[in-house]
Amino acid sequence: MAQNYNIGKVYTGKVTGIQTYGAFISLDHQTQGLVHISEIINGYVRDIRDYISVGQTVNVRVLSIDEMTGKISLSLKGASLDQGINGDENLKHAARLLRELKPDGFSTLHKKLNEWIHVEMKKENMTN
């Protein structure tokens, strides 16, 4: 039940479902909240499954509780504020994935931009 939880506090929950817009977290047998995609990490998230998976236990911070509906908004990135990066398994996992996927950061985009433009222009010329 939502009244058992306090805004700003960190709780442990289990990921029960993932949608394109966010992840559902079970806080107890009766209470579930939503982590919006913007609250997964600080930065762009293309696929939530790159950071968490169904069945995973995570720490989340309660952002808000709708008094009328009892809906709970949660934050994965906000839960790490108390723990720091060394103690937060969620952030360590996300950082590892980002290093694996984008070892050069945004410089990779810069290097590939001309190639992508060239490919798209070829496609456009082929269709005309």
Stockholm file with secondary structure:
# STOCKHOLM 1.0

chainA/1-128         MAQNYNIGKVYTGKVTGIQTYGAFISLDHQTQGLVHISEIINGYVRDIRDYISVGQTVNVRVLSIDEMTGKISLSLKGASLDQGINGDENLKHAARLLRELKPDGFSTLHKKLNEWIHVEMKKENMTN
#=GR chainA/1-128 SS CGGGCCTTCEEEEEEEEEETTEEEEESSSSCEEEEEGGGSSSSCCSCGGGTCCTTCEEEEEEEEECTTTCCEEEESTTTHHHHHHHHCHHHHHHHHHHHHHCTTTTHHHHHHHHHHHHHHHHHHHHHC
#=GC SS_cons         CGGGCCTTCEEEEEEEEEETTEEEEESSSSCEEEEEGGGSSSSCCSCGGGTCCTTCEEEEEEEEECTTTCCEEEESTTTHHHHHHHHCHHHHHHHHHHHHHCTTTTHHHHHHHHHHHHHHHHHHHHHC
//
